[in-house]
């Protein structure tokens, strides 16, 4: 089984890339890859799932809604860099998280790394 780390950096709102990268991540998980997801930088906003989609204000659907279904794709826990564990989105989330050091030793645990 292939092991893949997906590192997401795009924000929840305003980026079609967020939706596309999350969709691709779920497809990988569905078709036989062992996938882990690390959220960093602007992608931490994906943990905020209490935002309501408003077609008048948001050009794209909320990517955080897809993150809510991670448990059904065996994508939990979500990795967060240890130095970001005090970030407001991290502190307020209900998602299962695991804090990691993003370094070469950690990356060697995966056959492939996708950075979006």
N, C-alpha and C positions, 0 to 999 in steps of 0.2 A: 504494500500500500504506500503510495506517495505521501510524503509529509510536506505540507505547504504552510508557510507563514505569510499572511496577508497583512501588510502594514498600510493602514488607512490614515490619510492626513487631511482629507477634504471635509469641509463643514457640512452640517446637516442641511441647511437651507441654501438655495441659490446655485447649487452645483449639480448638474445632471451627471457629472462624473461620480458623485457619491452614490447615486442610485445604480449606475452601471457597474461600479466596482463591487458594491454589495450584492448585486444580482449575480455577477460572475463568481463571487465567493460562494454563494449558496449553490450554484451549479456545480462547482468543484466538490463541495461537500456531499451533494446528492449523488455524484457519479464516482464514488470510490476513493476520493482523496481524504486523507486526514488533514483537516484544515484548522489552523488557529489564527485568530485575528488580534492584532495589536492596534489600538487606537492611540494616536498621538497628535499633538498640536490642535488644529482646528477640528479634527475628527472627534475630539472629546465631546463636542456638542451633540454627537449621535447618542450619547447617554441620556440626554434630556428628552424624555418621551412625553412630557406634558404639554407640548406645543401643538396647537390645533392647526390643521391645514386650512388655509384660506386662499382660494383660487385668485382672489383679487390682489392679494399681497405677495403670494409665493408663486413663482413661475413653475416649480416642480413639486411633486409630492414629497412628503417628508421621508428622508432616508432613515430617520430614527424608528419609523414604524417597522422597517425591515429588521433592524437590530432587535426589536422586541421578539422576533420569531427565531432568534439564534438557537434557543434551546431545542427547537424541533429539528435542527440541522446538526446537532452535536457540536455547535460552535462555542459552547460555554466551557470554561470561563473565558471572558474577554481579557486579553492582556493589556496592561497599562504600565508605562514606565514608572519605576519606583519614585523617581523625583517628581512625578505629577500626581501622586496620591492625595495631596491636599487641595487639588483643583476643585472648584465648586461643583462642577458637573460630576466629578468622581465621588465626592462626598454625598451628593444627593441621589445617586442612582440606586435602583433596586436590582440591577443586573449583577450576576455573579462575576467577580473580578479576580484577577491574579496579578500581583505586582512583580515586574521582572526588570532586570538590567539589560538594556538593549546593547549588547556588545558582541564581539566576534564569537565568543564561546557560546552564547545563547543562540546565535544564528546557525552555528554548526549542527544544531539539533534538527534542522530542516533540510530536506533535499532541494527545495525551491523557496525563494523569497520573492513575493510580488509587492511592489511599492507603488501605491496609488495615492 
